[in-house]
Amino acid sequence: MKGQKRLTIVIKVGSSSIVDEKTHEPILPILSLIVDTAIKLRRAGHRVVIVSSGAIAVGLQRMTIAKKPKILAQKQALAAIGQCRLIAIWDSLFAHMNQPVAQVLLTRNDIADRSQYLNAQNTLNECLAFGVVPIVNENDTLSVSEIKFGDNDTLSAITAAMVNADYLFLMTDVDALYDKNPRTNADARAIEVVEDIDALTVDVSSSGSALGTGGMATKITAARLATSAGVTTIITKSSKPGNVKEILDYLHPREAPVQGTVFTNGNVLPERQAPLHTRFVPTGVPMRNRAFWISHGLVPHGTIYIDRGAATALHNKAGLLPVGIVEVSGTFAQQEAVRLVVVDRQPIGSLSPAPSDEPGQRNYFTLLSKGEEIGRALVNYSSEQVALVKGLRSTEISRVLGYADSEYVAYRENVSLNIEHRSRPETPVGIGSRTPEGSISDLRDLRTEVLAGMHRRETSMDMQDLQSPPQQVQDHLQETEEVEVARTIAEH
């Protein structure tokens, strides 16, 4: 594969792509073309993962049942029956080319636990290291609505992030994403490159097939997840699996004469063309590992509303302290995931924030506005406990609760912010090597930088909207400094 980068590629195929909607028989020509494409990619030195739906659909054909049942237990039984046949078909087709495959069945519960998530990640990576093609599917036999991924588009995006894939191909019944539904609008235009998903204006009214659960909306959601992890995501036509290799050859050409070169016989090398597709460009600073797991591997059980001072501290790598918490909603336990939402607040009956400086004096606030979710966090306290200590200093946690597991409601390494999209270490940086003097100095420098930045007027209007009232920032950073000083002294 001289001149070409070694890539990790995830290919997602839906039920309607590989199983006939009426007869429920496997579409062997398409399955064979997918296998042929995967083999060509493997021989070019690339690593390939296939995320395949179709277990229930194949189960319907095996049991000669005309329609997908509505009763959960029946669907789960059909999934168990069909999954055996589905993986046997894949294994048989790949066996003709002496290519080993592996079956990997997942539920959201499997990745909600950090150790199980890492085990699944390690298994996939070891399979790829062995030269095996993993065949991934949701374990529908065990899944219920509370622990389902919802659709295999989402599962494929999470799988792509787990293996640090370069590309995720979402195979569908249209060749690209269109600004209008191409089935009903002759003037619909294909969107070839998407750099900002939030700026998309498209018709996603088309739903999934009778056999599947996804539609174009779920593919955009999957693209959002995958691109946040640095994975280029491509939508292309499922009936032409060879498009995958052609698109990759177009994006990663081998060493060849420059297009437009005139040869001695007078021929001109034509411009290279790729099959029609839509390519979602990944973020420049991808979210990796623990941050991605917190944001997309876990289901949030509630919401913690924080003030802008707490948000600024989180953006500057400090943890979440109770003093910055405004309100709590939902019911969650310790070490469960929650949403983090920034809000404006002010004391009831006042026109401007005026927090009390008296120790132990709680301020009562009314929410002025609820902003967008800025991230997710794993919390050290339950919803009831957070509600009791919100707005208080960390030194008062033990007085209110009778004990204090931590000064932080959430450690910074257990917070994943949406706007960061960057890797984060598995454990706090510098544990065991920092000194009390260094920690105090770092925090004072941080406070100086934040406060100085908040008084600069050269910042754009968007950034001004995100800035915190200086007093909130000072209070939060003062509290953070005191907590860190106490912790570093205790460690030494």
PyMOL commands that set and color helices and strands:
alter all, ss='L'
color gray80, all
select helices_A, chain A and resi 15-18+28-43+55-62+72-95+108-112+114-129+145-147+152-162+197-199+216-228+243-251+289-297+308-315+322-324+383-389+394-401+412-414+436-454+461-466+470-491
alter helices_A, ss='H'
color red, helices_A
select strands_A, chain A and resi 8-13+47-52+101-106+133-138+167-172+177-178+190-191+193-194+232-237+278-280+302-306+325-330+337-347+365-378+415-417
alter strands_A, ss='S'
color yellow, strands_A
deselect
rebuild
show_as cartoon
